[in-house]
């Protein structure tokens, strides 16, 4: 049994499709779990509840932790350590391998490309939380207590992702006849990870024995892109002018007075003020993989958004 903790999310859904290449025994776990493949087993669970998490993991050979929590610092501080400890406990009891899909928050602001060897230097509370989780994971697999692996992705984009800033602020806005929104600096270079590429890599790593007990970066385009270029490509496929409204920290703060999730975004805004370059050469060389181009990825994301709009 291969179990996805956080099925239905940006990575969970395409991961379910990718895992079908390796096994017919797939368990999808979330608060309101839905099948990705007809043969999937669904398991409804609150992953912040230890007992429910242990039951969800029972009988698993590989566990993929791709779940997300409400995007506020308070929730992350209270719930991520508890959730992570329960998942570790469950994997140890079952002798299951653990694949943890994480972000780049532990690195903090980096001058130059981020690689798997980049040291932790978080400059945000969320980054501090993720760094502690990652350090615990690395300690566990280095000590031989578990077979585990960390996969990191850059900011997501892709078809049908409701949690992607690019999908929400750019594609959805332009489909409504509005200007695209971009955080802080649309001229800064930025790397994005296409979710189907990330799901492909996660399934492959999870089913490759030699890939464990190390850190991988999910395959992403080698050449970073600016916000202006991303908006221009999306506008071309939508058939509108590439107009941008820049959202600075001041605007986020005002909106955050009424929305704690938006307020929690401000500490992460450094990622859009400066160049954000994510290197995934390790995976591309090890598995001879070429990531989806930005143009092809944006086209797929726009087409999916158009279909959703018709519903």
Order of alpha helices (4+ residues) and beta strands (2+ residues): beta-alpha-beta-beta-alpha-beta-alpha-beta-alpha-beta-beta-beta-beta-beta-alpha-beta-beta-alpha-beta-alpha-alpha-alpha-alpha-alpha
